[in-house]
Amino acid sequence: MALATLGAVVLDCPDPRALAGFYAEVLGGTVEGEGDWVDLKVPGGQPLAFQAAPGFAAPGWPSAADSQQFHLDLAVDDLDAAEAAVLALGARVLDAEDRSRNWRVYADPAGHPFCLCAC
């Protein structure tokens, strides 16, 4: 028997409202809240939360000296179309050179790694 259920995945960032807006464009959903804590209610999924973190430093990736900490895998039907869309929203490419793979790695506007996966 489980001791708990997952309430939300929380991402530290410098601007919670802006980062929640980025993910709302990618995943859909409703952004709720202001200030230091903002929630993204995702249709049919767990909520994402965004917390202001003074002195925030983005995870390093790829780097033996810096850990990425965690990343989100986002399932998509068309990698090329999804890549174009997330880049237009402010993501940046971390690892997408091997076009034969069914996944590519990006950083959101605050620097958190995420993968687009056609798995």
N, C-alpha and C positions, 0 to 999 in steps of 0.2 A: 504494500500500500504506500502511495506517495505521501511524503510529508508536506508538500506544498505544490502549488501550481504556478506556472510562469505568469507573472502579472504584466511585465513589459520588458523590452530591451531598452536600455537607457544609454544614449550617446552623449558624452561630454562634448562641449563645443563653445566657441566664443559667442555665437548668436543663435539661440535656440529657435526663434521664429523663422529665421532665414533657412536654417538647415531643415526644419520641419517642412517648410514650403518646397524645398528641393525634393524631398522624399514623397511629398504629396503629389508632385508632378510625375514622379516615377511610378509610384504604387497606387495612386488614387487615395481617397480617404479625406478626412476632415481634420483640419488643424484646430486645436483647442488650447486656449491659455495664452498668457502673456508673461513677460518678465523672464525670470530665471528658470522656469519649467514650462515646457510646451509639450502637449501630447499630439500624436497623429493616430487617429482611429482608422485602422485599415480594414476595408471591407473583407469579411471572412477570415481575418487573421489576427494575430496578436498585435497589440498596439506598440508603437515605437514612441519613446519619450526622449526629449532633448533637454539637457541641463546645462546652464551656463557654468563655465569653469574658468575662473580667473587664471591667467597664465597658461591657458591651454596650449599644449604642443601636440601637433599631429603625430600619429604613429609613423615610424619609419618602415618603408617597404620598397623594395627588398633590401634588407640590410642584416648582416650577421650581428651588428652591434645594437640594433633597435628592433624590437618585436612589434608586429602588427597588432598584438593584443587579441583581436577577434576580427571577423569580417562577416558581412551579410552575403548570402548567395541569393540572387534574384533570378527566378526562372522567367525566360522569355521565349517567344516563338521564333523570332528573327533577330539573330545577333547583330547583323549590320544595321538594321533599322533602329534597334534599341541603343546601339553604340552611338549613332548619330544623334538620337534624342537626348541621351544623358550628357553628351559633350555639349550640346546646345544649351543645356540647363546649368552648365558650369562644372561638370565632372572633368577629370583629367585622366589620361591613360597612364597606367602603371605597367601593364604587361598585356599587350594585345598583338604582338608581332606574328605569332604563330597562328595563322588563320585556319589551320587544319584542326585545331582543338575545338571542343564544343563549349569553351568558356574563355572569358577575357576578364582582366582585372583593371579596376579604375579606382580613383579616389574621389570621394564626394567633395563639395566645396570647402569643408573643414579639414579634409585630409584623411578621413577614415577610408580604409580599403573596402571595396565591395566587388563582387563578381557578377557578371551577367552570364547566365548558364542556359544553354539550349540542351538540356539533359533529359 
